[in-house]
Amino acid sequence: MIINILKGLYYAYFIGYAGYLGMDVAKNKKDLKRVSTIDKVKESFIGFLVNFGDSLGIGAFGNIVALFSALKVKVNDKLIPGTLNASCSLPTLLEAILFTAAIQIDPLTLVLMIVSATIGSYIGAGIIAKMDEKKVQLIMGVALFIAATVMLITHPYLGLFEMNNTAIGLSGIKLVVAVIGNFILGVLMCAGVGLYAPCMAMVSLLGMNIKSAFPIMMGSCAILMPTAGIRFIKEESYDRTSAVFINLFGLLGVVCAYLGVKNANIDALKIVIILVIYYTAISMIKKSKSNHEDDSYIIDPEVSQEVFGSSEEN
């Protein structure tokens, strides 16, 4: 019953978020025209590749930041947290619709953890959107470093979380810890930290069957990401072109993963991705401490004032 209700909510969020994003982009079509065709192609490639991998459990946020850097996609660092949430919302909702199965789980635990993560993301989006670029770089660097570390210690090769837990729900103090933990993970999502690996580690440590993490983490992201995305859109703290092309081609990536290789073995690839995220995290931290502005993500100076100017111009 709860799964059917959640799927209905996912459909409603999908339609509502797509409409909200579409209206904002329609009012600011000039922003898309300023971006070069090659950057649009890069963003489309990133959207497809990252969301294809996300559907297989690799994660998306750290990989998008790494690919922005590797492919020299011109997105201002300050806008990256908002861009991550705004550009991955539709593919994540589609993942939830396609992949959420009837995994046995306590409805109260599921609902409370999804709600807490959603509230955390909305609060976090408002905080991150108002920070200056150096603070965003530092927070993202530290957050990505933590995310890569969590991905490493939860990797199947280490075998640290191969537990035979049987619980499908939590109660008492464990439920309180889980709800608070997911709230914090929702806040961190707005700084660029993926929720999947930390959530899986948390529920396992609390004694739940690790399979129960899947409806929790997928449901949390499917609700919190568009919630945070709407906040970032409202604050005009996201890159519109990236949001459009990563969302559109991300949907295609999710469908291809669902139809093709959703059971592929990707453990070796995850190790490579962890190393890339570590590198990106260290680069972000170094940039936050530098005394000069790094323009690797900034749009052509001749138009940057127009793109990142006042809300009246946007």
C-alpha positions as CSV (number, residue, x, y, z in Angstrom):
1,M,0.0,0.0,0.0
2,I,2.7,2.4,1.0
3,I,4.7,1.7,-2.1
4,N,1.7,2.6,-4.3
5,I,1.2,5.8,-2.4
6,L,4.9,6.7,-2.8
7,K,4.8,6.0,-6.5
8,G,1.8,8.2,-6.9
9,L,3.8,10.9,-5.1
10,Y,6.8,10.3,-7.4
11,Y,4.5,10.9,-10.4
12,A,3.1,14.1,-8.9
13,Y,6.6,15.4,-8.1
14,F,7.8,14.5,-11.6
15,I,5.1,16.5,-13.3
16,G,5.2,19.4,-10.8
17,Y,9.0,19.7,-10.9
18,A,9.2,19.5,-14.7
19,G,6.6,22.2,-14.9
20,Y,8.4,24.5,-12.4
21,L,11.8,24.1,-14.1
22,G,10.2,24.5,-17.5
23,M,8.6,27.8,-16.6
24,D,11.9,29.2,-15.2
25,V,13.8,28.2,-18.2
26,A,11.1,29.6,-20.6
27,K,11.4,33.0,-18.8
28,N,15.2,32.9,-19.2
29,K,15.7,31.4,-22.6
30,K,18.6,33.9,-23.3
31,D,20.7,32.0,-20.8
32,L,20.6,28.8,-22.9
33,K,21.5,30.8,-26.0
34,R,24.7,32.2,-24.4
35,V,26.1,28.7,-23.8
36,S,28.2,27.2,-26.6
37,T,27.0,24.1,-28.5
38,I,30.1,22.2,-27.4
39,D,29.2,22.8,-23.7
40,K,25.6,21.7,-24.3
41,V,27.0,18.5,-25.9
42,K,29.3,17.9,-22.9
43,E,26.4,18.4,-20.5
44,S,24.2,16.0,-22.5
45,F,27.0,13.4,-22.3
46,I,27.4,13.9,-18.6
47,G,23.7,13.6,-18.0
48,F,23.4,10.3,-19.8
49,L,26.6,8.8,-18.4
50,V,26.2,9.8,-14.8
51,N,22.5,8.9,-14.5
52,F,23.1,5.6,-16.3
53,G,25.6,4.8,-13.6
54,D,23.4,6.2,-10.8
55,S,20.7,3.7,-11.8
56,L,23.3,1.0,-11.2
57,G,24.1,2.4,-7.7
58,I,27.3,4.3,-8.5
59,G,25.9,7.7,-7.5
60,A,25.8,11.0,-9.4
61,F,26.9,14.1,-7.6
62,G,30.6,13.5,-7.2
63,N,30.8,12.2,-10.7
64,I,29.1,15.3,-12.2
65,V,31.5,17.6,-10.4
66,A,34.5,15.5,-11.5
67,L,33.2,15.5,-15.1
68,F,32.6,19.3,-15.1
69,S,36.2,19.7,-14.2
70,A,37.6,17.0,-16.6
71,L,35.6,18.2,-19.6
72,K,36.0,21.9,-18.6
73,V,32.3,22.6,-18.6
74,K,31.8,26.3,-17.7
75,V,29.7,26.4,-14.6
76,N,30.4,28.8,-11.8
77,D,31.5,26.9,-8.6
78,K,29.0,28.8,-6.5
79,L,26.2,27.4,-8.7
80,I,27.3,23.8,-8.6
81,P,25.4,22.6,-5.5
82,G,22.1,24.0,-6.9
83,T,22.9,22.7,-10.3
84,L,23.5,19.1,-9.0
85,N,20.1,19.0,-7.3
86,A,18.2,20.8,-10.1
87,S,19.7,18.7,-12.9
88,C,19.3,15.3,-11.3
89,S,15.8,15.5,-10.0
90,L,13.9,14.2,-12.9
91,P,16.2,11.2,-13.6
92,T,16.1,10.3,-9.8
93,L,12.3,10.4,-9.8
94,L,12.3,8.1,-12.8
95,E,14.7,5.8,-11.1
96,A,12.3,5.6,-8.1
97,I,9.3,5.0,-10.4
98,L,11.1,2.2,-12.3
99,F,13.2,0.5,-9.7
100,T,11.3,0.8,-6.5
101,A,10.1,-2.8,-5.8
102,A,8.1,-4.3,-3.0
103,I,11.0,-4.7,-0.6
104,Q,9.7,-5.6,2.8
105,I,10.1,-2.6,5.2
106,D,8.4,-1.0,8.1
107,P,6.2,1.8,6.7
108,L,6.7,4.1,9.7
109,T,10.5,3.8,9.4
110,L,10.3,4.5,5.6
111,V,8.0,7.5,5.8
112,L,9.8,9.2,8.7
113,M,13.2,8.8,7.1
114,I,12.0,10.2,3.7
115,V,10.3,13.1,5.4
116,S,13.3,14.0,7.5
117,A,15.7,13.9,4.5
118,T,13.3,16.1,2.6
119,I,13.1,18.7,5.3
120,G,16.9,18.7,5.6
121,S,17.3,19.3,1.9
122,Y,14.9,22.2,1.9
123,I,16.7,23.9,4.8
124,G,20.1,23.1,3.4
125,A,19.3,24.5,0.0
126,G,18.4,27.9,1.5
127,I,21.7,28.0,3.4
128,I,24.0,26.9,0.5
129,A,22.3,29.2,-2.0
130,K,23.3,32.3,0.0
131,M,26.9,31.4,0.6
132,D,29.8,33.0,-1.3
133,E,31.9,31.0,-3.8
134,K,34.9,30.3,-1.5
135,K,32.7,28.8,1.2
136,V,30.8,26.7,-1.3
137,Q,34.1,25.4,-2.7
138,L,35.4,24.5,0.8
139,I,32.1,22.8,1.9
140,M,31.9,20.9,-1.4
141,G,35.5,19.8,-1.1
142,V,35.1,18.5,2.4
143,A,31.7,17.0,1.6
144,L,33.1,15.2,-1.5
145,F,36.0,13.9,0.5
146,I,33.7,12.5,3.2
147,A,31.4,11.0,0.5
148,A,34.4,9.3,-1.2
149,T,35.5,7.9,2.2
150,V,32.0,6.5,2.9
151,M,31.9,5.0,-0.6
152,L,35.3,3.4,0.1
153,I,34.5,1.9,3.5
154,T,31.2,0.6,2.3
155,H,32.7,-1.0,-0.9
156,P,32.0,-4.7,-1.3
157,Y,35.7,-5.4,-1.7
158,L,36.3,-4.5,1.9
159,G,33.4,-6.5,3.2
160,L,32.8,-4.3,6.2
161,F,29.0,-4.2,5.7
162,E,28.2,-7.7,4.8
163,M,25.9,-8.1,7.8
164,N,23.2,-10.7,8.2
165,N,20.8,-8.3,9.8
166,T,17.1,-9.2,9.5
167,A,15.3,-6.2,10.9
168,I,13.0,-4.4,8.4
169,G,12.3,-1.4,10.7
170,L,13.5,0.6,13.6
171,S,12.0,1.7,16.9
172,G,12.9,3.7,20.0
173,I,16.3,5.4,20.1
174,K,17.5,3.7,16.9
175,L,14.6,5.2,14.9
176,V,15.4,8.6,16.4
177,V,19.0,8.3,15.3
178,A,18.0,7.2,11.8
179,V,15.6,10.1,11.4
180,I,18.2,12.6,12.6
181,G,20.8,11.0,10.4
182,N,18.7,11.2,7.3
183,F,17.9,14.8,8.1
184,I,21.7,15.5,8.1
185,L,22.1,13.6,4.9
186,G,19.4,15.7,3.3
187,V,21.2,18.9,4.3
188,L,24.5,17.5,2.9
189,M,22.8,16.6,-0.4
190,C,22.6,20.3,-1.0
191,A,26.4,20.6,-0.6
192,G,27.0,17.9,-3.2
193,V,27.1,14.7,-1.1
194,G,25.2,11.7,-2.4
195,L,22.9,10.0,0.0
196,Y,23.0,6.4,-1.2
197,A,26.3,5.1,0.4
198,P,25.9,7.0,3.7
199,C,22.3,5.9,4.1
200,M,23.1,2.3,3.4
201,A,25.9,2.3,5.9
202,M,23.7,4.0,8.6
203,V,20.8,1.6,8.3
204,S,23.1,-1.4,8.3
205,L,24.9,-0.2,11.4
206,L,21.5,0.3,13.1
207,G,20.8,-3.3,12.5
208,M,18.4,-3.2,9.5
209,N,18.6,-5.6,6.6
210,I,20.8,-3.8,4.1
211,K,18.2,-4.4,1.3
212,S,15.9,-2.1,3.2
213,A,18.2,0.8,2.5
214,F,17.1,0.8,-1.2
215,P,13.5,2.0,-0.8
216,I,14.7,4.5,1.9
217,M,17.5,6.0,-0.1
218,M,15.7,6.0,-3.4
219,G,12.6,7.4,-1.9
220,S,14.5,10.0,0.1
221,C,16.3,11.3,-3.0
222,A,13.2,11.2,-5.2
223,I,11.5,13.6,-2.9
224,L,14.3,15.7,-1.4
225,M,16.1,16.5,-4.7
226,P,13.2,18.2,-6.4
227,T,12.3,19.9,-3.1
228,A,15.9,21.3,-2.9
229,G,15.9,21.9,-6.7
230,I,12.8,24.1,-6.5
231,R,14.5,26.1,-3.7
232,F,17.6,26.6,-5.7
233,I,15.6,27.5,-8.8
234,K,13.7,30.1,-6.7
235,E,16.9,31.5,-5.4
236,E,18.3,31.5,-9.0
237,S,21.3,29.6,-7.7
238,Y,21.7,27.0,-10.4
239,D,22.9,26.8,-14.0
240,R,19.9,26.6,-16.3
241,T,21.6,25.0,-19.3
242,S,23.1,22.2,-17.3
243,A,19.8,21.6,-15.6
244,V,18.0,21.2,-18.9
245,F,20.5,19.0,-20.7
246,I,21.5,16.8,-17.7
247,N,17.9,16.2,-16.9
248,L,16.8,15.4,-20.4
249,F,19.7,13.0,-21.3
250,G,19.8,11.7,-17.7
251,L,16.3,10.3,-18.3
252,L,17.6,8.5,-21.3
253,G,20.4,7.1,-19.3
254,V,18.1,5.8,-16.6
255,V,15.9,4.1,-19.2
256,C,18.9,2.5,-20.9
257,A,20.2,1.2,-17.6
258,Y,16.8,-0.2,-16.7
259,L,16.4,-2.0,-20.0
260,G,20.0,-3.1,-20.4
261,V,22.5,-3.8,-17.7
262,K,20.9,-3.1,-14.4
263,N,22.5,-6.2,-12.9
264,A,26.0,-5.4,-14.2
265,N,29.0,-5.8,-11.9
266,I,30.5,-2.3,-11.4
267,D,32.6,-2.8,-8.3
268,A,35.9,-2.2,-10.1
269,L,34.5,0.9,-11.7
270,K,33.4,2.2,-8.3
271,I,37.1,2.2,-7.2
272,V,38.1,4.4,-10.1
273,I,35.2,6.7,-9.4
274,I,36.2,7.0,-5.7
275,L,39.7,8.0,-6.7
276,V,38.4,10.6,-9.1
277,I,36.1,12.0,-6.4
278,Y,39.0,12.2,-4.0
279,Y,41.0,14.2,-6.6
280,T,38.1,16.5,-7.2
281,A,37.6,17.1,-3.5
282,I,41.2,18.0,-2.9
283,S,41.1,20.3,-6.0
284,M,38.0,22.1,-4.6
285,I,39.6,22.6,-1.2
286,K,42.7,24.0,-2.8
287,K,40.6,26.4,-4.8
288,S,38.8,27.6,-1.7
289,K,42.1,28.5,-0.1
290,S,43.6,30.3,-3.2
291,N,43.9,34.0,-3.2
292,H,43.0,34.4,-6.9
293,E,39.8,33.5,-8.7
294,D,39.9,30.2,-10.7
295,D,37.8,30.7,-13.8
296,S,37.7,27.1,-14.9
297,Y,34.0,26.9,-14.3
298,I,33.1,30.5,-15.1
299,I,31.3,31.6,-18.3
300,D,33.0,34.0,-20.7
301,P,33.8,37.2,-18.8
302,E,32.0,39.3,-21.4
303,V,28.7,37.7,-20.5
304,S,29.3,36.5,-16.9
305,Q,27.8,39.7,-15.4
306,E,24.7,39.1,-17.4
307,V,24.4,35.5,-16.5
308,F,25.1,35.9,-12.8
309,G,23.7,39.4,-12.4
310,S,20.6,40.6,-10.7
311,S,17.3,38.7,-10.6
312,E,15.8,41.4,-12.7
313,E,18.2,40.6,-15.5
314,N,17.6,36.9,-15.2
